Amino acid sequence: MALTDFDEYVEKLQENRVADFQLSTSIARTLRLNASWQSLLPAPAVPTTSVALNKDSAQSMGPIPEISSGRLTFLGARINTSSFGAGGMLLVDLLNVSGGLNATLTTAQTTNLPTAALTRYTSGEGVMAGIVIYTTVGTTATTVTISYTNSAGVSGRTSTATSFGGTLFREPAILIPIPLEAGDTGIRSIESVTVTATTGTAGNFGVCLFKPLAMISLESATGAMPLDAVSTGCIIGSLAEIDTDACLTISPFTAITNTMTGAIILTEA
Amino acid sequence: MAAITDLSDLINRQSGGNNGSPENIFFHKVPRVSGVAATAPIAGRGCSLWQYDGMPAGGAVPTSGAIPTDATTGAIPFTPPGGSRDKHLIGASIAPLVAGVYLLYDRLFHIGGLSGISTAAQTVQGSPASPALTRNTGGAGNIAFYEIYTIIGITSTTLTMTYTNQGGTGSRTSTINIGATNFREVTRMQRIPLAAGDSGIQSIQSVQLTATTGTAGNFGITIAQPLAWIPVGAAGTMGWRDYTTGLPGIPVINPDACLSLMFIPASATAPELFGSLATIEK
């Protein structure tokens, strides 16, 4: 099923079915991505074993509207930022999270790995991986790699080294996207994580797998942004299909420190 | 090519109706090449993100002339359109660490291994062109860049490009400076202007330096079909374009397109970015 025309789109907007969220703290760092699902209210626990997430997980906004046999569709959003600063956010389906890794060890770490089997986007095509920091790691800048299984099912793949530790790569609730090995277009699971050199502090970090769904630009000078798929622009990924069991959450990036509240408008089409 | 009829047609296809096959493509790049910090770009001048790590992974430095496609490592992956439909780019966004302007282009041809000290004519595609373009073969709108893969010398000289224009006229020539500060650094991507009256490129026979730059290095020539410009006004914000309501209209993506990015930064910092492309089929 799909929206037939503009009139049906307007009718669906008027239903005003939303999943909402509220961040309890400001984002951890400006300019780059943040794993702000850790700041949702009520706060999710710091994960230990790899957990496959769904619409009932604490990392998800909610409630995800119940639908019958149609297509759960992303119509728009209402977002408020605390400091009226420009920025944006990724709308993602967070597939799994794990924690308990140590930023001083330089051996391949398998604690709480491999990641839980995907329950959505199960091939891993288009699925991205990130490092999430739960407790501050060290001030020494180094790099990190993962060993993973790609979306074709080939195991033993190794990501290219990317920044880890040091300012803006050590604070709780930051998200560090992981570059893939040449030729790969998605990740099915992560088997191990290797820190190239100690950051100086063990901290606590983990990995996550997520499927991006849309990008939303936040640019109102008033801080209040009603956005829809047709009339406002500001959304790339409008009318995207959302899995009915999605752990729907956000990864914001902003020019200045902000907290956010808001709602994602969904419908059955 | 079937055009999007109206707003209702767009909404219907974007929500999955009528074989619209909506696909939202996401990518990210980090300021590293093969795991090593990338060379800082030059503020206000073109920088190739072809080799940048991320998802997709960075592309390789080309050697002999080649026609990259959607299957080439470094290309932003997408699902080719089904049936006889076209894939339409209806929106794009980039959220970077560095403000500037991003160019999304189809990388039609590339070659590396050219020398910054040779003053002989260095073959690009030769005549007849080999390999010849396989996409946008008429050449209209195609543009050319020189792209630095290993730093060349500190002496400024002139590069002369001999090419066949969009009308099929060969032996056309144009020039651009190369070498010296801001025109020698790794990842620099400098557009080569065309001769007066020309508006595209079917092929490039050769390039020739007037004098040595002092260091051989490694540079290449890339032919590109621009698809969309995406300006980003400030770091930490999201530049976005809705092509259903703004220029350049609704670009069609060739089923084999090698989608790549060029960047003109506002400051001399290698960019980290997250981006997306929204597409539908008709």
Interface residues (C-beta under 8 A of the other chain):
Chain A: M1 A2 L3 T4 D5 F6 D7 E8 Y9 T30 L31 R32 L33 R71 T73 A86 G87 G88 L90 G126 M128 T143 T160 A161 T162 S163 P177 I178 P179 L180 E181 A182 G183 D184 T185 P212 L213 A214 M215 I216 S217 L218 E219 A229 V230 G233 C234 I235 I236 G237 S238 L239 A240 E241 F253 T254 A255 I256 A269
Chain B: L7 S8 I11 N12 R13 Q14 S15 G16 G17 N18 G20 P22 N24 F26 H28 V30 R32 S34 G35 V36 D53 G54 M55 P56 A57 G58 A60 T73 G74 P77 G91 A92 S93 A95 L97 A234 A235 G236 T237 M238 G239 W240 D242 T245 E272 F274 G275 S276 L277 A278
